């Protein structure tokens, strides 16, 4: 037991039983039977990939999710987003998502198409969906970035904070599919100044030799390029995929080769 557990003991987010973030009974109420859809047309997709007839030059290539967005996962996400002192909850969610992903046949095909693990830094990057500057200042952190860093520990892919929001939008909650798409139009851009790369690259040709703060967990570098990169977009919840699709378009217009979306929970 760590010292933080003495002051902030783990308890089930649903029934409040002391022990872990989900007790065994409440864990059994999580559903991993997510229904994949094509994020372009919104129709079912058996493997989570964009339909061949829907794929285009700048469209997203597919999506993968961990659990169904229900009353249990909703409470997990709420605690994750609004209770920053529960730092170990990010590891809990990251582990759940990771275990779900590695059991997905199509996602494993993507992993197996990559170079050996030592070379992955030059091929695949994790890009978190950014918060608006207003929401980031209010919250103090981006939950999608934290989740991406947990996946980085598992897969060995670096986290590249290259996306920024250039305008404030309404929350997507309660909006129709059409309104969701309109709400996020032209909301993203690629950061033109230094961006954050996590963890610090050691042998990448893109890595600068100076300018990073000593001991910093992330590196700022203006020389990291998206050209030819495969990208995994990361967010906490996926609904219609409007946000992910808009982000994918921006990434591909700036050189990304393939873009997939990953989210902890999927609204059915």
C-alpha positions in Angstrom: 0.0 0.0 0.0 1.4 3.4 -1.0 1.2 6.5 1.2 -1.5 8.0 -1.1 -3.7 5.0 -0.4 -3.7 6.0 3.3 -5.2 9.4 2.4 -7.1 8.4 -0.7 -8.0 4.6 -0.4 -9.2 2.9 -3.5 -12.9 2.2 -3.6 -15.3 0.9 -6.1 -16.6 3.8 -8.2 -20.0 2.2 -8.3 -20.8 0.7 -4.9 -18.0 2.4 -2.8 -16.6 -0.9 -1.5 -13.0 -0.4 -0.3 -10.4 -2.3 -2.3 -10.1 -1.4 -6.0 -11.7 1.0 -8.5 -14.2 -1.8 -9.4 -15.2 -4.6 -7.0 -15.6 -8.0 -8.6 -19.4 -7.7 -8.7 -19.4 -4.3 -10.4 -16.5 -5.4 -12.7 -18.8 -8.1 -14.0 -21.2 -5.5 -15.1 -18.7 -4.0 -17.6 -19.4 -5.0 -21.1 -16.6 -5.6 -23.6 -19.1 -6.4 -26.4 -18.6 -3.1 -28.3 -20.4 -2.7 -31.6 -18.0 -1.6 -34.3 -19.1 1.0 -36.9 -17.6 2.6 -39.9 -16.9 6.1 -38.7 -17.6 7.5 -42.2 -21.1 6.2 -42.9 -22.0 5.1 -39.3 -23.1 1.6 -40.4 -21.9 -1.5 -38.7 -18.3 -2.7 -39.4 -17.5 -6.2 -38.4 -13.8 -5.5 -37.9 -13.9 -1.9 -36.9 -12.3 -0.7 -40.2 -13.7 1.9 -42.5 -15.7 0.3 -45.3 -13.7 0.0 -48.6 -16.5 2.0 -50.3 -16.2 4.8 -47.7 -12.4 5.1 -47.5 -10.9 8.2 -49.0 -7.6 10.1 -49.1 -8.2 11.9 -45.8 -10.7 9.6 -44.1 -10.0 7.7 -40.9 -9.0 4.1 -41.4 -10.8 2.5 -38.5 -11.6 2.5 -34.7 -11.1 0.2 -31.7 -12.6 0.6 -28.3 -12.3 -1.1 -24.9 -15.7 -1.3 -23.2 -19.3 -0.3 -23.8 -20.3 3.1 -22.3 -22.7 2.1 -19.6 -23.5 3.2 -16.0 -20.3 1.5 -14.7 -17.8 2.8 -17.4 -19.5 6.2 -17.2 -18.6 6.4 -13.5 -15.0 5.3 -14.2 -14.6 8.0 -16.8 -16.1 10.7 -14.6 -13.6 9.9 -11.8 -10.8 9.8 -14.3 -11.7 13.2 -15.7 -12.6 15.1 -12.5 -10.7 13.4 -9.6 -7.0 14.0 -10.5 -5.8 12.8 -7.1 -6.8 9.3 -8.2 -3.6 9.0 -10.2 -3.6 5.2 -10.2 -7.0 5.1 -11.9 -5.2 6.0 -15.2 -3.2 2.8 -14.9 -6.4 0.8 -14.2 -8.1 2.2 -17.3 -5.0 1.9 -19.4 -4.7 -1.8 -18.5 -8.4 -2.5 -19.3 -8.1 -0.8 -22.7 -4.8 -2.5 -23.5 -6.1 -6.0 -22.6 -9.1 -5.4 -24.8 -7.0 -4.2 -27.7 -4.6 -7.0 -27.7 -7.5 -9.5 -27.9 -8.9 -7.7 -31.0 -7.9 -9.7 -34.2 -7.9 -6.7 -36.5 -5.8 -4.6 -34.1 -3.3 -7.4 -33.8 -2.9 -7.4 -37.6 -2.0 -3.8 -37.4 0.5 -4.4 -34.7 2.1 -7.4 -36.6 2.5 -5.2 -39.7 4.9 -2.9 -37.8 8.7 -3.3 -37.5 10.1 -5.0 -34.4 9.4 -3.1 -31.2 12.8 -1.3 -31.2 11.8 0.4 -34.5 8.3 1.4 -33.6 9.1 4.9 -32.7 9.8 5.7 -36.3 6.6 4.1 -37.5 3.6 4.6 -35.1 2.7 7.4 -32.8 -0.1 8.0 -30.3 -1.9 11.4 -30.7 -4.3 12.4 -27.9 -7.4 14.4 -28.8 -6.7 17.9 -27.3 -8.9 19.9 -25.0 -9.7 23.5 -25.7 -7.3 25.9 -23.9 -10.2 27.0 -21.7 -11.1 23.5 -20.6 -7.4 22.6 -20.1 -6.8 25.6 -17.9 -9.9 24.8 -15.8 -9.0 21.1 -15.4 -5.2 21.3 -15.5 -4.7 18.2 -17.6 -6.0 16.3 -20.6 -7.4 12.9 -19.8 -6.8 11.7 -23.4 -3.1 12.5 -23.1 -2.9 10.6 -19.8 -4.6 7.6 -21.3 -2.2 7.8 -24.3 0.8 7.8 -22.0 -0.5 4.6 -20.3 -0.8 2.9 -23.7 2.7 4.2 -24.6 4.1 2.2 -21.6 2.4 -0.9 -23.0 3.0 -0.7 -26.7 6.2 1.3 -26.8 4.7 3.9 -29.2 5.6 7.6 -28.4 2.9 10.1 -27.6 3.0 13.1 -30.0 1.0 16.2 -28.9 0.7 17.7 -32.3 -3.0 18.5 -32.4 -4.4 21.8 -31.0 -8.0 23.1 -30.8 -8.2 26.5 -32.5 -11.8 27.3 -31.5 -14.2 26.7 -28.6 -17.1 24.3 -29.3 -20.2 23.2 -27.5 -20.1 19.9 -25.8 -21.0 17.0 -28.1 -23.3 15.5 -25.5 -26.9 15.5 -26.6 -26.1 16.6 -30.2 -27.4 14.7 -33.3 -24.9 13.0 -35.6 -25.3 15.9 -38.1 -24.8 18.5 -35.4 -21.8 16.7 -33.9 -20.1 16.8 -37.3 -20.9 20.5 -37.8 -19.8 21.3 -34.3 -16.2 20.0 -34.8 -15.7 21.3 -38.4 -12.3 23.1 -38.7 -11.8 22.9 -34.9 -8.3 21.3 -35.1 -4.9 22.4 -36.4 -1.4 21.1 -36.3 0.9 22.8 -33.8 3.3 25.0 -35.6 5.6 25.7 -32.7 7.4 23.1 -30.5 5.3 20.1 -29.6 5.5 17.6 -26.8 6.9 14.1 -27.4 6.7 11.5 -24.7 8.9 9.6 -23.9 12.1 11.3 -24.8 13.5 9.8 -28.0 17.1 8.5 -27.6 18.1 7.4 -31.1 15.6 9.0 -33.4 17.1 11.1 -36.1 14.3 13.7 -35.3 15.5 14.1 -31.8 17.2 17.5 -31.0 20.4 17.5 -29.0 19.5 20.5 -26.9 16.6 22.6 -25.6 14.8 20.1 -23.4 14.5 20.7 -19.7 16.6 18.2 -17.7 14.4 15.7 -15.9 11.3 16.6 -18.0 9.0 13.6 -18.8 8.3 15.1 -22.2 10.4 16.6 -24.9 9.5 19.7 -27.0 10.8 19.5 -30.5 9.8 21.5 -33.6 11.5 18.9 -35.9 9.2 15.9 -35.4 7.3 15.2 -38.7 4.1 13.4 -39.3 5.2 12.5 -42.8 4.6 8.8 -43.5 3.7 8.1 -39.8 0.9 5.7 -38.8 -1.2 7.4 -36.1 -3.4 6.1 -33.3 -5.8 8.8 -32.1 -6.7 8.5 -28.4 -9.8 9.7 -26.5 -11.8 8.6 -23.6 -15.2 8.1 -25.3 -16.2 7.4 -28.9 -19.8 8.1 -30.0 -20.4 8.9 -33.7 -16.7 9.4 -34.4 -17.2 13.0 -35.6 -14.3 14.3 -33.5 -11.9 11.5 -34.5 -12.8 11.9 -38.2 -12.1 15.6 -38.2 -8.8 15.0 -36.4 -7.9 12.3 -38.9 -8.5 14.6 -41.8 -6.1 17.2 -40.4 -3.4 14.6 -39.6 -3.6 13.1 -43.1 -3.5 16.5 -44.8 -0.2 17.0 -42.9 1.4 13.8 -44.0 0.1 10.9 -41.9 -0.1 7.7 -43.8 -2.8 5.8 -41.7 -4.9 7.0 -38.8 -6.9 4.8 -36.4 -9.0 5.8 -33.5 -8.9 4.3 -30.0 -11.2 5.1 -27.1 -11.7 3.6 -23.7 -15.5 3.4 -24.1 -17.9 3.2 -27.0 -21.4 4.6 -26.9 -23.8 2.1 -28.5 
